[in-house]
């Protein structure tokens, strides 16, 4: 589990995906793989790497956080 970033904006939500803006880029992420909390945007490490979010300065690993939102 990766804390991709603490600075993100939700742009759009659909039944299956979430579009977020991170560092000026917009990326789509599957709802089934993403959690967002007051601490930030959490997703599996493989997905963070695939979407180019793994290099963000705010990275952490651990269990799924409790959901908010």
Secondary structure as a PSIPRED ss2 file (coil, helix, strand):
# PSIPRED VFORMAT (PSIPRED V4.0)

   1 X C   1.000  0.000  0.000
   2 X E   0.000  0.000  1.000
   3 X E   0.000  0.000  1.000
   4 X E   0.000  0.000  1.000
   5 X E   0.000  0.000  1.000
   6 X C   1.000  0.000  0.000
   7 X C   1.000  0.000  0.000
   8 X C   1.000  0.000  0.000
   9 X E   0.000  0.000  1.000
  10 X E   0.000  0.000  1.000
  11 X E   0.000  0.000  1.000
  12 X E   0.000  0.000  1.000
  13 X E   0.000  0.000  1.000
  14 X C   1.000  0.000  0.000
  15 X C   1.000  0.000  0.000
  16 X C   1.000  0.000  0.000
  17 X E   0.000  0.000  1.000
  18 X E   0.000  0.000  1.000
  19 X E   0.000  0.000  1.000
  20 X E   0.000  0.000  1.000
  21 X E   0.000  0.000  1.000
  22 X E   0.000  0.000  1.000
  23 X C   1.000  0.000  0.000
  24 X C   1.000  0.000  0.000
  25 X E   0.000  0.000  1.000
  26 X E   0.000  0.000  1.000
  27 X E   0.000  0.000  1.000
  28 X E   0.000  0.000  1.000
  29 X E   0.000  0.000  1.000
  30 X E   0.000  0.000  1.000
  31 X H   0.000  1.000  0.000
  32 X H   0.000  1.000  0.000
  33 X H   0.000  1.000  0.000
  34 X E   0.000  0.000  1.000
  35 X E   0.000  0.000  1.000
  36 X E   0.000  0.000  1.000
  37 X E   0.000  0.000  1.000
  38 X C   1.000  0.000  0.000
  39 X C   1.000  0.000  0.000
  40 X E   0.000  0.000  1.000
  41 X E   0.000  0.000  1.000
  42 X E   0.000  0.000  1.000
  43 X E   0.000  0.000  1.000
  44 X C   1.000  0.000  0.000
  45 X H   0.000  1.000  0.000
  46 X H   0.000  1.000  0.000
  47 X H   0.000  1.000  0.000
  48 X H   0.000  1.000  0.000
  49 X H   0.000  1.000  0.000
  50 X H   0.000  1.000  0.000
  51 X C   1.000  0.000  0.000
  52 X C   1.000  0.000  0.000
  53 X C   1.000  0.000  0.000
  54 X C   1.000  0.000  0.000
  55 X C   1.000  0.000  0.000
  56 X C   1.000  0.000  0.000
  57 X C   1.000  0.000  0.000
  58 X C   1.000  0.000  0.000
  59 X C   1.000  0.000  0.000
  60 X C   1.000  0.000  0.000
  61 X E   0.000  0.000  1.000
  62 X C   1.000  0.000  0.000
  63 X C   1.000  0.000  0.000
  64 X C   1.000  0.000  0.000
  65 X C   1.000  0.000  0.000
  66 X C   1.000  0.000  0.000
  67 X C   1.000  0.000  0.000
  68 X C   1.000  0.000  0.000
  69 X C   1.000  0.000  0.000
